[in-house]
C-alpha cells in the first residue's frame, strides 16, 4: 500500500505545512493582484489621470523592471542569512502598507493636482516593488528549501490553478467596482482591498517551517557577487540560456500594458468595458491553466516557454492586422483572453524553471542575478514608450514581435529537469 501513497502523503508534516502555507498565500495574493492589475487597471488609472505613453512606460518599468534589477542589491544580504522567513514577512507587510497609502491618497485625490497624484502613486508603487523584490528572493529560496523535489511540479500547477480561481473572482469584483464607482475613489477602493488581501495572504507565510541553513558562506560583498555572476554565467550553460530566454520573452509581457492604451485610443471604451477587459484577461488565464497541465506532462515547462514564444510573436501581429482591416472593438474579446493566457504561462514557467535549475544553497544568489540580467523588463517599457511617441504602433508592434520568436533558439539550448512524469 505504501507504493500507492502520493508524494504529498510521503512528505513530512513540516513540508506539508509549508506547502499549504504557500498555497494559502497564493490564493489571497491572486485576489490582491487583480485589484491592481498591472496590464489593465493601473494603465487605466494612469490614462484617466491624464497620463501618456511615457507615463505608462514609467509605470511598467516600476512594476516589472525595478523589482528584478533591485534583486541584485538585496541578494548579497539575503544569501548570507541562515533564516529567510522573517525577511519574507517584512516584505509582504511593507507591500501592504504601500497599497494602503496609495488607496487613502486616491480617496482624497480631489484635493491634489494631477501631477502630484501621479508622483505619489509612483512613489507608493516604488515602495511596493522594492519590498516585493526583497520578498521575492526569499520566496523562491524558501520554496526550494521547504518543498521537496517530488512536490514541486505539483505545487506550481496547483498554485496556478488556485491562483486563477482567485484572479477570476477578484476580476468580477473589479469589473463591478470600476463600473459602479466614480472618479479616483474606485481606484482607491481597489488599492485598499488589495492591501487587505495581502494582510490575509501573510497568514500563509506564518505556516512555513524553515530549517536554518548551516552551509551559508560568510556575508558576501558586492564585488564577490559580481564575480559570482560572471562565474555562474560562464559555467552554467542552462542558466545562461535561461537569462537570454527570459529577456526575449519579457518583451512580450512588458508590451501588454500598451495594448490597453491602444484599446482605449482606438475604440470607444467606457469604464464598464475596462472592467470587462480585466475579466477577459483573467478568464483567458483560467482557461489556459486547464490546458497547461496537459502541455507540461509531455513537454515540460520548456514546452510552455516555446508556446509563449509563439504567442509573443503572433499577438502584436494579430492586433495590428485587426485594427488595420477595421475590425470593431469586439476583437478585444479574442485578444484580451490570449494576453491573459500568455501572462499566465510566463508566471508559471518562469518560477518553475528558476527553482529547478538553481542549487539549493545558492538559490537566493541565482534569483538576484536573474533579476539583474533581466534588462528587458527594466529598460524596454521606457524605450517602447519613447519610440511610440515618435513612431506609429502599427510599425513598432510587428518589429517587437521578432524578439520573443528569437527565444526559441535559447530555449532549445536549455537543459532542465522540469518534465513531469507523474503528477
C-alpha positions as semicolon CSV with decimal commas, in nm:
position;residue;x (nm);y (nm);z (nm)
1;X;0,000;0,000;0,000
2;X;0,291;0,236;0,062
3;X;0,372;0,237;-0,307
4;X;0,027;0,386;-0,370
5;X;0,094;0,683;-0,145
6;X;0,113;1,021;-0,312
7;X;0,424;1,241;-0,279
8;X;0,220;1,474;-0,056
9;X;0,140;1,189;0,185
10;X;0,504;1,081;0,197
11;X;0,620;1,434;0,277
12;X;0,694;1,530;0,637
13;X;0,449;1,734;0,844
14;X;0,671;2,042;0,815
15;X;0,684;2,006;0,437
16;X;0,306;1,968;0,413
17;X;0,255;2,277;0,631
18;X;0,492;2,478;0,415
19;X;0,318;2,354;0,100
20;X;-0,022;2,457;0,239
21;X;0,113;2,791;0,358
22;X;0,241;2,882;0,013
23;X;-0,092;2,779;-0,139
24;X;-0,291;2,994;0,107
25;X;-0,066;3,289;0,033
26;X;-0,112;3,233;-0,341
27;X;-0,492;3,236;-0,318
28;X;-0,513;3,568;-0,132
29;X;-0,233;3,718;-0,341
30;X;-0,435;3,635;-0,652
31;X;-0,726;3,833;-0,510
32;X;-0,494;4,128;-0,446
33;X;-0,324;4,121;-0,785
34;X;-0,637;4,173;-0,994
35;X;-0,750;4,473;-0,789
36;X;-0,430;4,649;-0,904
37;X;-0,366;4,457;-1,227
38;X;-0,057;4,597;-1,396
39;X;-0,175;4,531;-1,751
40;X;-0,526;4,680;-1,725
41;X;-0,626;4,855;-1,401
42;X;-0,307;5,055;-1,347
43;X;-0,277;5,173;-1,711
44;X;-0,643;5,279;-1,697
45;X;-0,570;5,473;-1,376
46;X;-0,274;5,647;-1,541
47;X;-0,464;5,729;-1,862
48;X;-0,773;5,858;-1,682
49;X;-0,545;6,073;-1,466
50;X;-0,415;6,242;-1,781
51;X;-0,108;6,026;-1,840
52;X;0,055;5,942;-2,175
53;X;0,261;5,659;-2,326
54;X;0,564;5,782;-2,131
55;X;0,371;5,758;-1,804
56;X;0,268;5,402;-1,891
57;X;0,632;5,323;-1,970
58;X;0,737;5,455;-1,628
59;X;0,460;5,253;-1,465
60;X;0,565;4,931;-1,639
61;X;0,931;4,985;-1,553
62;X;0,842;5,037;-1,187
63;X;0,612;4,736;-1,164
64;X;0,804;4,485;-1,377
65;X;1,160;4,604;-1,429
66;X;1,254;4,765;-1,097
67;X;1,190;4,454;-0,881
68;X;1,416;4,242;-1,099
69;X;1,705;4,489;-1,103
70;X;1,681;4,557;-0,729
71;X;1,706;4,185;-0,653
72;X;2,080;4,209;-0,709
73;X;2,103;4,476;-0,437
74;X;1,926;4,254;-0,185
75;X;2,064;3,912;-0,277
76;X;2,409;3,958;-0,112
77;X;2,242;4,030;0,221
78;X;1,973;3,763;0,192
79;X;2,211;3,498;0,060
80;X;2,407;3,520;0,387
81;X;2,103;3,481;0,614
82;X;2,052;3,142;0,776
83;X;1,677;3,207;0,801
84;X;1,486;3,393;0,532
85;X;1,126;3,374;0,655
86;X;1,147;3,695;0,868
87;X;1,252;3,891;0,561
88;X;0,968;3,740;0,360
89;X;0,721;3,864;0,620
90;X;0,883;4,208;0,631
91;X;0,849;4,234;0,255
92;X;0,480;4,150;0,240
93;X;0,391;4,388;0,525
94;X;0,581;4,670;0,352
95;X;0,386;4,599;0,032
96;X;0,061;4,606;0,225
97;X;0,148;4,945;0,377
98;X;0,233;5,090;0,034
99;X;-0,107;4,990;-0,106
100;X;-0,293;5,135;0,193
101;X;-0,110;5,466;0,147
102;X;-0,195;5,483;-0,225
103;X;-0,557;5,392;-0,154
104;X;-0,602;5,665;0,106
105;X;-0,435;5,916;-0,129
106;X;-0,675;5,833;-0,413
107;X;-0,977;5,870;-0,185
108;X;-0,876;6,234;-0,130
109;X;-0,745;6,296;-0,484
110;X;-0,973;6,597;-0,542
111;X;-0,759;6,799;-0,301
112;X;-0,443;6,750;-0,509
113;X;-0,322;6,824;-0,860
114;X;-0,295;6,555;-1,127
115;X;0,084;6,583;-1,129
116;X;0,105;6,533;-0,753
117;X;-0,130;6,233;-0,768
118;X;0,079;6,065;-1,038
119;X;0,401;6,139;-0,849
120;X;0,273;5,993;-0,522
121;X;0,127;5,688;-0,697
122;X;0,470;5,627;-0,847
123;X;0,637;5,670;-0,507
124;X;0,395;5,422;-0,349
125;X;0,445;5,173;-0,631
126;X;0,825;5,204;-0,599
127;X;0,796;5,115;-0,229
128;X;0,566;4,828;-0,324
129;X;0,801;4,688;-0,587
130;X;1,122;4,729;-0,386
131;X;0,971;4,543;-0,092
132;X;0,837;4,288;-0,340
133;X;1,188;4,232;-0,475
134;X;1,311;4,188;-0,118
135;X;1,040;3,930;-0,054
136;X;1,070;3,768;-0,396
137;X;1,424;3,642;-0,340
138;X;1,331;3,480;-0,010
139;X;1,009;3,342;-0,164
140;X;1,196;3,149;-0,434
141;X;1,461;3,036;-0,187
142;X;1,204;2,910;0,065
143;X;1,010;2,717;-0,199
144;X;1,331;2,535;-0,288
145;X;1,426;2,462;0,074
146;X;1,085;2,373;0,223
147;X;0,904;2,196;-0,063
148;X;1,070;1,868;-0,170
149;X;1,160;1,796;-0,531
150;X;0,882;1,537;-0,559
151;X;0,616;1,800;-0,482
152;X;0,743;2,099;-0,678
153;X;0,584;2,021;-1,015
154;X;0,252;1,953;-0,847
155;X;0,292;2,269;-0,641
156;X;0,343;2,500;-0,938
157;X;0,048;2,356;-1,130
158;X;-0,188;2,363;-0,830
159;X;-0,069;2,709;-0,733
160;X;-0,151;2,841;-1,078
161;X;-0,492;2,670;-1,074
162;X;-0,599;2,822;-0,741
163;X;-0,437;3,149;-0,845
164;X;-0,665;3,153;-1,147
165;X;-0,977;3,100;-0,938
166;X;-0,880;3,386;-0,707
167;X;-0,798;3,611;-1,001
168;X;-1,132;3,537;-1,167
169;X;-1,334;3,610;-0,852
170;X;-1,149;3,935;-0,791
171;X;-1,187;4,015;-1,161
172;X;-1,565;4,001;-1,125
173;X;-1,549;4,233;-0,825
174;X;-1,303;4,466;-1,001
175;X;-1,534;4,497;-1,300
176;X;-1,824;4,586;-1,070
177;X;-1,625;4,847;-0,875
178;X;-1,485;5,018;-1,185
179;X;-1,830;5,042;-1,346
180;X;-2,022;5,136;-1,029
181;X;-1,788;5,387;-0,863
182;X;-1,688;5,729;-0,995
183;X;-1,358;5,914;-1,026
184;X;-1,043;5,816;-0,842
185;X;-1,239;5,675;-0,547
186;X;-1,293;5,348;-0,734
187;X;-0,917;5,302;-0,765
188;X;-0,874;5,400;-0,400
189;X;-1,117;5,123;-0,305
190;X;-0,930;4,872;-0,522
191;X;-0,596;4,958;-0,360
192;X;-0,729;4,930;-0,005
193;X;-0,894;4,598;-0,087
194;X;-0,566;4,474;-0,237
195;X;-0,381;4,575;0,081
196;X;-0,634;4,385;0,293
197;X;-0,585;4,072;0,080
198;X;-0,209;4,097;0,130
199;X;-0,266;4,108;0,505
200;X;-0,464;3,783;0,479
201;X;-0,204;3,632;0,244
202;X;0,066;3,683;0,507
203;X;-0,108;3,421;0,724
204;X;0,018;3,155;0,484
205;X;0,379;3,261;0,538
206;X;0,346;3,207;0,912
207;X;0,277;2,838;0,836
208;X;0,614;2,788;0,662
209;X;0,851;2,566;0,859
210;X;1,200;2,675;0,765
211;X;1,512;2,492;0,875
212;X;1,819;2,716;0,923
213;X;2,084;2,656;0,658
214;X;2,426;2,585;0,807
215;X;2,642;2,583;0,493
216;X;2,592;2,953;0,424
217;X;2,901;3,146;0,327
218;X;3,011;3,446;0,528
219;X;2,840;3,768;0,438
220;X;2,930;3,836;0,074
221;X;3,046;4,172;-0,054
222;X;2,928;4,331;-0,377
223;X;3,249;4,251;-0,562
224;X;3,214;3,880;-0,485
225;X;2,854;3,890;-0,602
226;X;2,953;4,032;-0,940
227;X;3,238;3,782;-0,956
228;X;2,989;3,504;-0,883
229;X;2,763;3,637;-1,157
230;X;3,033;3,606;-1,422
231;X;3,140;3,264;-1,291
232;X;2,785;3,130;-1,297
233;X;2,716;3,268;-1,643
234;X;3,040;3,116;-1,772
235;X;2,996;2,770;-1,618
236;X;2,619;2,723;-1,603
237;X;2,503;2,689;-1,962
238;X;2,139;2,633;-1,872
239;X;2,117;2,942;-1,652
240;X;2,295;3,148;-1,917
241;X;2,043;3,045;-2,182
242;X;1,758;3,090;-1,937
243;X;1,866;3,452;-1,879
244;X;1,867;3,510;-2,255
245;X;1,527;3,343;-2,289
246;X;1,378;3,547;-2,006
247;X;1,489;3,873;-2,166
248;X;1,347;3,784;-2,505
249;X;1,017;3,654;-2,366
250;X;0,980;3,952;-2,132
251;X;0,948;4,179;-2,433
252;X;0,604;4,030;-2,500
253;X;0,495;4,072;-2,136
254;X;0,602;4,434;-2,084
255;X;0,420;4,520;-2,405
256;X;0,081;4,418;-2,261
257;X;0,004;4,748;-2,078
258;X;0,044;4,930;-2,410
259;X;-0,235;4,713;-2,554
260;X;-0,466;4,885;-2,304
261;X;-0,359;5,228;-2,431
262;X;-0,426;5,119;-2,790
263;X;-0,766;4,976;-2,697
264;X;-0,870;5,298;-2,525
265;X;-0,742;5,525;-2,804
266;X;-0,878;5,316;-3,093
267;X;-1,219;5,210;-2,966
268;X;-1,496;5,388;-2,767
269;X;-1,432;5,216;-2,434
270;X;-1,616;5,321;-2,118
271;X;-1,547;5,237;-1,754
272;X;-1,768;4,930;-1,767
273;X;-1,571;4,783;-2,055
274;X;-1,239;4,845;-1,876
275;X;-1,364;4,604;-1,612
276;X;-1,469;4,366;-1,889
277;X;-1,115;4,365;-2,028
278;X;-0,983;4,273;-1,682
279;X;-1,232;3,987;-1,671
280;X;-1,144;3,871;-2,022
281;X;-0,774;3,853;-1,937
282;X;-0,832;3,660;-1,616
283;X;-1,078;3,431;-1,792
284;X;-0,817;3,355;-2,057
285;X;-0,565;3,277;-1,786
286;X;-0,804;3,035;-1,616
287;X;-0,898;2,851;-1,935
288;X;-0,532;2,824;-2,030
289;X;-0,446;2,685;-1,686
290;X;-0,680;2,395;-1,754
291;X;-0,469;2,321;-2,061
292;X;-0,118;2,379;-1,923
293;X;-0,103;2,054;-1,718
294;X;-0,170;1,858;-2,037
295;X;0,107;2,054;-2,207
296;X;0,357;2,025;-1,921
297;X;0,322;1,650;-1,878
298;X;0,467;1,555;-2,220
299;X;0,667;1,870;-2,299
300;X;0,782;2,005;-1,963
301;X;0,787;2,372;-1,873
302;X;1,020;2,428;-2,167
303;X;0,721;2,342;-2,383
304;X;0,525;2,621;-2,217
305;X;0,807;2,862;-2,287
306;X;0,800;2,764;-2,654
307;X;0,426;2,828;-2,666
308;X;0,478;3,168;-2,503
309;X;0,743;3,245;-2,763
310;X;0,499;3,177;-3,047
311;X;0,220;3,372;-2,875
312;X;0,451;3,667;-2,813
313;X;0,524;3,671;-3,185
314;X;0,164;3,640;-3,306
315;X;-0,022;3,872;-3,064
316;X;0,123;4,205;-3,188
317;X;0,065;4,093;-3,547
318;X;-0,295;3,999;-3,465
319;X;-0,370;4,338;-3,310
320;X;-0,203;4,525;-3,597
321;X;-0,396;4,327;-3,858
322;X;-0,728;4,361;-3,671
323;X;-0,705;4,739;-3,648
324;X;-0,564;4,765;-4,000
325;X;-0,863;4,593;-4,160
326;X;-1,107;4,793;-3,948
327;X;-1,241;4,525;-3,717
328;X;-1,467;4,653;-3,439
329;X;-1,391;4,663;-3,066
330;X;-1,520;4,306;-3,042
331;X;-1,174;4,187;-3,144
332;X;-1,079;4,261;-2,782
333;X;-1,285;3,957;-2,684
334;X;-1,023;3,748;-2,867
335;X;-0,704;3,939;-2,790
336;X;-0,754;4,000;-2,416
337;X;-0,800;3,630;-2,320
338;X;-0,494;3,534;-2,524
339;X;-0,290;3,800;-2,344
340;X;-0,406;3,656;-2,012
341;X;-0,305;3,306;-2,120
342;X;0,038;3,430;-2,226
343;X;0,096;3,617;-1,899
344;X;-0,008;3,307;-1,702
345;X;0,237;3,090;-1,893
346;X;0,516;3,337;-1,819
347;X;0,442;3,338;-1,448
348;X;0,416;2,961;-1,411
349;X;0,709;2,855;-1,627
350;X;0,941;3,133;-1,508
351;X;0,915;3,046;-1,139
352;X;0,933;2,671;-1,201
353;X;1,243;2,684;-1,419
354;X;1,434;2,916;-1,184
355;X;1,362;2,697;-0,880
356;X;1,463;2,379;-1,060
357;X;1,787;2,494;-1,224
358;X;1,932;2,677;-0,922
359;X;2,129;2,492;-0,648
360;X;1,963;2,479;-0,306
361;X;2,242;2,667;-0,128
362;X;2,267;2,941;-0,394
363;X;1,904;2,995;-0,489
364;X;1,887;3,347;-0,344
365;X;2,204;3,436;-0,535
366;X;2,063;3,294;-0,859
367;X;1,741;3,490;-0,807
368;X;1,932;3,813;-0,763
369;X;2,150;3,752;-1,068
370;X;1,844;3,659;-1,274
371;X;1,678;3,986;-1,179
372;X;1,986;4,190;-1,261
373;X;2,019;4,025;-1,601
374;X;1,655;4,072;-1,698
375;X;1,732;4,406;-1,857
376;X;1,437;4,390;-2,095
377;X;1,185;4,432;-1,815
378;X;1,374;4,731;-1,675
379;X;1,460;4,925;-1,988
380;X;1,218;4,806;-2,254
381;X;0,899;4,979;-2,127
382;X;1,062;5,324;-2,131
383;X;1,226;5,251;-2,466
384;X;0,895;5,143;-2,620
385;X;0,719;5,449;-2,475
386;X;0,981;5,677;-2,628
387;X;0,959;5,503;-2,966
388;X;0,578;5,514;-2,963
389;X;0,590;5,889;-2,909
390;X;0,780;5,921;-3,238
391;X;0,657;5,627;-3,447
392;X;0,329;5,451;-3,516
393;X;0,249;5,150;-3,302
394;X;0,148;4,968;-3,624
395;X;0,521;4,969;-3,708
396;X;0,660;4,919;-3,357
397;X;0,447;4,621;-3,253
398;X;0,534;4,394;-3,551
399;X;0,903;4,479;-3,508
400;X;0,896;4,391;-3,137
401;X;0,724;4,059;-3,212
402;X;1,052;3,922;-3,352
403;X;1,215;3,925;-3,005
404;X;1,005;3,653;-2,837
405;X;1,028;3,445;-3,154
406;X;1,408;3,450;-3,126
407;X;1,376;3,290;-2,779
408;X;1,312;2,954;-2,947
409;X;1,688;2,923;-3,009
410;X;1,794;2,976;-2,646
411;X;1,511;2,756;-2,515
412;X;1,643;2,473;-2,729
413;X;1,987;2,501;-2,565
414;X;1,850;2,477;-2,209
415;X;1,881;2,153;-2,012
416;X;1,612;2,149;-1,745
417;X;1,489;1,869;-1,515
418;X;1,137;2,007;-1,543
419;X;0,947;1,737;-1,728
420;X;0,668;1,585;-1,523
421;X;0,641;1,211;-1,544
422;X;0,378;1,170;-1,278
423;X;0,158;1,439;-1,122
